[in-house]
Amino acid sequence: MRLPRLLLVAVFALVSSACERFHGPLHLLQRPASGSAPPTGSISTGGETRPALLASARYEVPLPSRGLLTFGMGVQNPAGVEVPGWYRLTVKSGDTVLRQPQINPRELHGWRDITIELAGLGRRAPLSFELQLTEKDGTPITPPSGVTLAISDPVIHDLADYGRHKGVVLISIDTLRRDHVSAYGYPKPTTPRLDALAASGLLCEDAVSTSSWTLPAHLSMLTSADPGAHGGTNRDVGFNGKVKTLASMFQEAGYATQAVTSHLYVSQVYGVHTGFDHLEFNQKVRANNIVDRGIDLVDRFGDRPFFVFLHFYDPHWHYDPHDSTKRYFETSYTGTLSGNLKEFTELDPAKVSPQDMAHLLALYDGEIRYTDDELGRFFDHMKARGLDKSSLILVTSDHGEEFGEHGSWEHQKTLYEELIRIPMIVNGPGITARREPAPVSLLDVAPTLVAWARLSPKWEPQGVSLLSPAPDHRPAYGETDHTVDGTRKLFLRPGAGETKVIFSIKPEDGKVTREEWYELGIDPGEGRSHPPRDEVALAVRKQAIGRWVSGRSATPGPKVTLTPEQREQFIAQGYIGLGGR
């Protein structure tokens, strides 16, 4: 008996579906759903647009032996109406509930990424998403007009594919002094996880920044260009877009490029997002939030080449460490001084009691340890996913911090060693454990990452790769416009044991108003200026001023006008209203 042709086709389709093998990553939005097709579309929330599922749906899917499901929960609400109740999502395989996240839509200002491990479901299984707006007790609510609940880009990954592609993770810990990192000899246990990373990787003994504050330093880190060349030299201007960014080079090479940052200077406002597929900025987050988002990103993109930039703000003022880490450093303090910037900057550092100073340093160290602990959680997750086998990690800082060494607090205003010396640690496949004694700069970060990934961009970096057999260690250079006396300060520094010069110049005509010469080999604390012979001074002055003038001849960055909310953020953090900054 011969079966009708249509029945044969149906039987063949059923058998083929049942025998379908997993080929990942599997994007569910590109597959037909069981039953009627659910609505899909591009949904924007929190400044990020993603393809999304807009209603409940069910799929029959092949699964790998080690499956991982990633997706995001979001609410599109262009009119900004008050959304009642809770956004409740139920993810099931058949009758088994795999996960049931419930989120307050009034607190959801972007995509909330979710990861579910798909273990024990066999080689093929049903997978369903049930989207509801409900009361707290689960009673359904009809969403207000114009409000859309969404599931962004649900993807099934095979964990066996993690670690097969190159990954690059750049980590910046804002305001982290080199000499408060245990791996550099600090006697207190501030950084056990960074110490372990350094022990099996490359530790740069003499790394320096290009500035003593956040914006110019980070743009130099991400472009390998002097502050004048990238344009971000003061609070009123941003990145000029005239030099290549690290993210854009990875993006052009097909990498997923993602960033999570925690300061306005490291955000879209100042052009730092250039080249990133998405940069997520939130001023109010702490290290645990940054690590949570970093884990989300490596889960989403770990089966393809990726570049992830994570910026941690915790060691920056105000000093308010988590109780879990403050106990490592705080003794029985009985004073009244807090870690709030406004409070301690009103005090003369020379008149602060040893007890009060020890208290401030304990708070600062507690912030560092909390960041280190959270980084350990990120490193452990990378290893659990197998990403340590194929990923490079570079950890550094943008600048240090002053605790009265030269008569002032915090940073920005000067260019002394406590501000410009920073940690720099590189670890990953192909990196031999060693300590590099030669001077290196933040300008070397981007060339190092590009060289390790073997990219070939058309690019003229000012720095060099630290992976080169014999890198060209030129004198380090840096500058700051945020000064008390209104001058522009710049430094030239061949190395930790050599002569360092700091020039103060008038911005209107480039005239030098002050020179400071320090023999770092015998005076590492820069306590007394020792001017060299005239002919030596002339040569160094010419080199340093020439570099400053060369940078200022570049296209300035675009004007940045802060919104009232952004200005309030700066005021709350002490950038506006304290000393006129």
N, C-alpha and C positions, 0 to 999 in steps of 0.2 A: 504494500500500500504506500503510495507516494503522498508525502505531506504537502499541503499547499505552500506556495512560494513565500507568502507573507509570514506563515507560521515558522518556516525554516529560518527566515531572517530574524524573527523574534527570538527563536531558540538560540541562534548563533550569537546574537547580541547579549543574551542572558549569560551564556557560557563564557563569552569573552570578558564580560564584566566581572564574573566570578573569578576568572583566572588572571585578572589584571594585576600586574606587578607594580610595586611602588617605584616611582621615579621622582625624586624630590629635587628642590622643594616643590611641594604641591600647593598651588594657590587655589583655594576653594572657590573664589569668585570667578575663576576661569572654567569651572566644572558645572555641569547641569545639576540642579538640586532635585531631590526626589519630590514628585508632585509638581505643582505649579511653580513657575520660576519666581523667586522673591525679588522685590525691587532692589536695585543696587545703584550706586552713583558716587560721585566725588564729594566728600564732605570736608568742610574746613572748620577747625576748632583749635583754639590756642595758637593761631598763626601757622598751622600745618594742615595741608590738604592731603587726604588719603582716599584710595578707593574703599568703598564700604558697603556692607550689607545693611539694609534699612528695615528689615522685618525678620521675624522668626523663619528659620529654614532648617531643612534636614538633608544630609548628604550620605551617600554610600561611598566609602573611601578605602582604597588600599592603604595598608600601614607598613612601615618598616619595623624591624624588631625593636629598635630604640627610637620611638617617635616622640616628637616635641611639637606641640601646637602653640603658636603665638598669634595674638591678635590684640587690638586695642578697643577700649570702650570709650565712646565719646557722645556728646550731645551738641548738635548744631542748634544754635539759638540766636540767629542774627538780630532779632529785635530786642534781645536782652530781657525777655519777660520772666517773671518769677515762675520757676518750675516747681510744682509741688511734689511731695512724696519722695520715692527712691527709685533709682534706675537699678532694676534687678535683672540679672542675666543668669540663665540656667544652661549650662553646657552638659549634655548627656550623651552617652553611648547606649542606645536602647533605653532600658529603664534605669540604668545606672547613672547617677549624677556624678560627674567628674569635678565640677566646680560650680559654685553659685555665688559669685561676687555681687555685692550690693553697695552702690555708691550714691552719695548725696549729690544730686545734679547741680545744686547751688554751689558746691565746692569743687566741681569738676571743670577746670578751665583749659583743658587740653585733652589729648588722648591719654587714657590710663592703660598702659600695656599689661597684658596678662600672659603668663606662660603656664602650660599644663603638660606634664609628661604623660604620654599615652602608653602606659605599660599594661601588659596582660590582656589586651583587647584582641589578640590574634592578628592574622595577616590582612583581615578585611573586617570593617565594622561600620555600623551606622554612627553618625555624628550629627547632633542637632544643637541649634542655638535658639533659645526662647527669650526674646526681648520683651520686657514689660516695665511700665511705670506703675508703681504700686504704693499703697499705704505701707506703713511700717509692718503691719500684720499680714501683708501680702495681698490685700484687696486691690484688684486692678484699678488704675486711674487712666482716663483718656488724656494723652499729652495735649497741652495747650496748642492752639493753632500756630503753625510756623516752627514748632519745636520737633526735632527729629532725633530719635535714638539710633545709634549706629554702632556697628561692629566693623572695625577697620581691618582690611586685608588679612583675613584668617589664613594662615599658612601652616602646613604640616611639614616639619623638617625631619631629616634622618640624622640622629646624633653621630652616626658613624662618619658623616661628612664634615663634622667640626674638627678643625685642625688640619684640613687638607689644603686650605687656602691661606695666603698670608694675611695676617692681621697686624695692625699698628695701633698702639694705644699711647697717647701723649697725655701725661698727667702734670698739671700745674697746681702747686700748693701755694696759694697766695701768702706773701709775707713770711716765708719760712727762711730763717737765718741758717746759714751753713753750720755755724758753731753751736746750734741747738739740735743737731742731728747726731744720734749716737754713733753712727758709722764714721763720723768725722772726729770722734774723740770726746763728745759731750758725755760727762759721767752719769747723767740721769737717763732713765729708760724711756726716752721720748719716742723712739722709732724702731722697735724690734722687727717689724715687718719690712721696713725699708732697709734695715741693716742686713737682713737675710737676702734681700734682692741684690744689694750691693756686693755681698760676699761671693755670689756666684756670677756676678756681672762686671761691668765696667763702672768704676767710681772715679769721677773727675775730681781730683784734689783741689784744683784751683779754677773753679768756674765762676764767672762774673756775669752780671746782667748788663744790659745796655741803658738802664735807667734805674731810678730809685722809686718808681711808682708804676701803677698797674697798666695803664693804656699803652704807653710807648714800649714797655718791656714785652707785653704780650704780642703786640704787632711785630716786633723784631723777632720774637720766637717763631711766629707763624709765617714770616716772609724772608728771614735772613737778610734784613735791610736795616740800616741805621734809622733812628727815629725821624730825622729830617727827610730821609728818602721815602719812608712810608707815610709821612704826613701827620701821624697822630701824636702831636707834641704837647698839647694842652687840652684842658677840659672842653674847650669850645670847638674842637675840630676832630674829625675821625680819619679813617683810612682813606688814602687818596686813590687807591685802586690802580696805581701805576706800576706796581711790582707784583709778581706772582705770589699767590698764597700756597701754603702747604696743602690745604684742603683742595684747592682747585687742581693741583697737580695729581693728587690721588683720584679726584673725581674724573679727570680726563683719562686716567688709566683704568677706569671701570670699577673703582672701589666704591662701596657705600661710605659716605662721609657724614658723620654725625657728631654733634657737640652738645654738652650739657655744662652750663656755666652759671655762676652765682654772683656776678657783679655787673653793674650797668656798663662799666668800661669794657667788659668782655661780652658784648652783645651786639645785636643788629643795629642799635642806636649809633655805634661807632664803627660799623662796617666790618666787625670781626666775623660775621656770618659768611663772608665771601668764600665761595667754593664748597660750603657745606650743604648737603641735601637738606639738612634741617639743623638749626641751632636752637636748643631749648634753654631759655634764660629764666631764672627765678631768683630774685634778690633775697628771698626769705628762707631758702633751704639751707640745710646743714650737710655734713659729710655723709650721714646715713642716707639722705635723700639722693645725693649725687651718686652714691654707689648703687642704690636701688635702680636708678635710671641707667647707669652703666651696665648693670646686669641685664636689664631689659634689652639694651642695644646689642650686646654680644649674643644674646639668645636669638634676637631677630635676624642678625646678619652674620652669625658665626659660620654659616656654611657657604659663605662667599667672601671675596676679599673685602676688608673693611678698614677704615681709619676712624678712630674714636678719640675725641679730645674731651677730657674731664677736667673741670676747673673747680678747685676746692677753696673756700673762703675762710674757713674756721679760724686759722691762726691770726687773721687780720683783726684789728680792733673792731668792736669792743671785745675784751677778753671775758668770755663767759663759757667756760668748758663744761662739758657734761659731767655730772657727779661721778660717773663710773671711772673717769680718768683724772679728775682733779685730786683724788685721794693719793695718787702716786707722788705728788709733788708738794701739796699744801701741808704745812705743819700747823701748829696750834696758833693761828693768826687771831689776834684780838683787836686789831685796828679797825678802822672804818672805811678805808680806801677800797673802792670797787674797781672793776676793770672797764668801767665806762670811760670812753675817751674824754668827754667833756670834763669829767671830774679830775682825772689825773693830769691832763695837760694844763690845768690851771695851777699846777704845782711846779716849783723850780726843782728840776731833777737833783741839783746839788744839795737841796735841803730835805729831800725825802729820806726818811729813816731807813736803815738797813732792813728792818722788819717789813716796812711797806714795800720796798723794792723787791724783797724776796717773795712777797705776796703776789705782786704783779707778774714776776717771772714764773711763779708757780701756775698762775692762771694761763699765761701764754704757753707754757709747756704742756698743760692739760689739754689745750686746744690742739696742739701738735699730736699728742698721743691719741686723742680721739680720732683725728683724721687718719693716723697710722693704723689704728685698729680697724677702721672701716675699710681702708685700702686692703688690709689683710683679708677681709671678707670678699672683696672683689677678686683678689689674686686667687683665693681658694676656689671661687666659682669658675674662673678661667681654667684652672687646672682640672676641676671636675668635668668640665665640658670638653677637655682635651685641647683647648686653645693655646695652652702654654707651649705645645709642640711646634706651633707655627706662627707665634705672635711675638713682636718686639714691643717692649714696654720701656718708655723713657719718662723718668720722673725728674722734675726740676721745680724751680720757683721763679717768680718775677723779680723779687727783691727781698731784702731783709727787713730789720726793724731796729730802731734806736731805743735804748733804755738809758739815756742820759750820758752815753759815752762822750759825746761832743756837745753836751749842754742842752740837748733837746730830746723830745719824745718822737715816736712814730716814724714816719719816713717822708719821702718826696723832696724835702728841702735841701738836702746835702747829698754828697756822693762818697761818703766815707766807707771803709771796709765793711762795717756792720750792716750796711745797706746794699752794697753791690755784690758781695760774695754770697753765692747761692749753692745749694746742693745740685748735683746732676748725676743721675744713675741710669745706666742703660743695661737691659737684660733681655735675652732672647736667643733663639737659635743662631749659632755662628758667633756669638759674643763670648770671648775668652775672659775668664775672671782675671782682672788686673786693676791696679790703681794707676791712673794717668796723672803724673805730676805736672805736666806742662799746662800753661794757662789756656783755657778755652772760654767760649762766650756763648750767650744765648743765640747769637747768630749762627752757631754751629748745629743747633737742634734740627732745623729743617733739612740741611744737607745730609745729616746723618740718617734721618728717616728715609729720605729719598734714595740714598745710596743703598741702604739695607734692602729696600723693596725693589731695587734695580729698575727704577723708573728712569726715563730718558727725556725729561722735559727740556724745552728751549728756555734757558734760565741762566741768570748771572748772579748767583748768591754772593753776599759779602763774607759769609762764613765758609767753613770747610767741614767735610765729613770727619767725624771722630773715628771712623772705621778705616781711614786711610793709613797705610803703613807708616808714613812719615808726614803727618799733617803739618801744614804751614801755620805755626803758632805766631801770629802777628800780635802786636800790642793790642790789648783790649781797649775799647772806646765806649763811652756812654755819656749821657747828658740828662739834665732835667730843667724844665721851665718853671716848675712850682717852687719858687724860692721866697724867702722872707724879704730879701733886699731888692727884689725885682730884677736881678741879673739873671743871665742864663749860665748855668754851670756845666762844665764838661770835664771829663777825665781821660787820661791816657795812661795805661798801666801795662808794662811788659810782663810782669809776673809777681808772685807773692814775695820774692826776695829782692826785688829790684826797685828802681825809682818810679814813684807814681806822682803825677802832677794833676792838680785840680785848678782849672781856670774859671774865674768869674768874669763874664763879659757883658757889655751893654748890648741889648738886642738891637737897638736902633743903628749902631755903627760898627759893632763887632770889636770895640775897644776893650782891651783887657784891664779890669779894675783891680784884680787881685790874683796872685799866684800862690799856690801851696805845693811845696815839694817835699815828698816823704820817702825816706829810705826804708822800705818795708822790711828789709832783712834785719835791721837793728831797731826799727821803730814800727812794729806792726800795728800799734794802736794809733798811729798818726798823731803823736803828741807834739811834735816840733817840726816846723818847716825848715828844710836845708836846701836853699837854692844852689844849683850847680854853677859851673863856670858859664860865662856869658855865651860862648859859642855853642855849648851843649843846650843851654836854655833856648837859644834862638832856633835851633834845629827842631827841638821838641815842640816849641810854641808854633812853629810853622806847620808841622804835621798835624797837630791837634786842631788848630784854628782852621786849617784847610779842610779838615774833615767836617767840621761844623758848618763852614760856608758851603761846602759841596752839598751837604744835606739840605740846607736852606734854599738852594737853587732849584730843588725839585718842586713839583707841583704840590702846593699845600693841600691838606685834607679839606673835605667839605665842611661847611659850618654846621655845627650841631646845636639845635635849640631844644632845650629840655622842656618837657611838659611839666605842668604844676606837680603832678604825681612824682615824676622823676626827680624834680628839684627837691621835693620833700624827702625822697630817699637819700639824696646827698646830704641834706641838712641833718637827718637822723643819724647818719654815719660820720658826721663831722667834716665832710668835704667842703661844706659851705657854712660859714658862720664862725669858724674857728681860725683865727689868723687870716681871714679874708680868702681862704682857699675855695 
